[in-house]
Structures are given as structure tokens and as C-alpha cells.
């Protein structure tokens, strides 16, 4: 059977101090989990910042390589045009 507080008869209702302690424990648990998630997120960001082969850096490197290759081709074509002009 249940009493008017919806608790089984024969059991005492928790005191306000126990209830407060449970809420405090639950709050501390949530805070600890939040701190852990924050630490994991910071670690991920730090790892990406330290990693030199990130996609942006790789794209810049590819563009630099392409520009250097194009400049070499332009220089070669310019040299060939100059040689053709000298032969005429």
C-alpha cells in the first residue's frame, strides 16, 4: 500500500538533506561530464591546429606547386619565343 505521498508504506521519505545531497551529486556529475566534453573538444581543436597537413594547408601547397609549374612553362615558352626571334 501507498501513503498520501505516493511512497510505499513502511518506508520513510528522504529527508530534505538527503534530497539536497542527491541534487548536489547530480549537479557535480553533470558538471564533471561537461568539463570532460570541453576538454575533448579543446584537444580536437588543438590537434587540428598542430597538424600541418590540414586540408587548407594542403590546398595552399597544391596551388603553390601549380603556380610554380605554370611559371616554369611560361619561362620555357618565353625562352623558345626569344630563340625563334633570334633566328629570323
JOMOJO-V345908 format. One line per field, one symbol per residue. ss: DSSP state (H for helix, E for strand, L for the rest). psi: psi as a letter, one per 40 degrees, with the letter a starting at -180 (. if undefined). burial: I if it has 24 or more other C-alpha atoms within 12 Angstrom, else O. Layout:
# JOMOJO-V345908
ss: ???
psi: ???
burial: ???
This chain:
# JOMOJO-V345908
ss: LELLLLLELLLLLLLHHHHHHHHHHHHHHHHHHHHHHHHHHHHHHHHHHHLLLLHHHHHHHHHHHHHHHHHHHHHHHHHHHHHHHHHL
psi: iiaeefiiiehiiiidddddddddddddddddddddddddddddddddddhefiddddddddddddddddddddddddddddddddd.
burial: OOOOOOOOOOOOOOOOOOOOOOOOOOOOOOOOOOOOOOOOOOOOOOOOOOOOOOOOOOOOOOOOOOOOOOOOOOOOOOOOOOOOOOOO
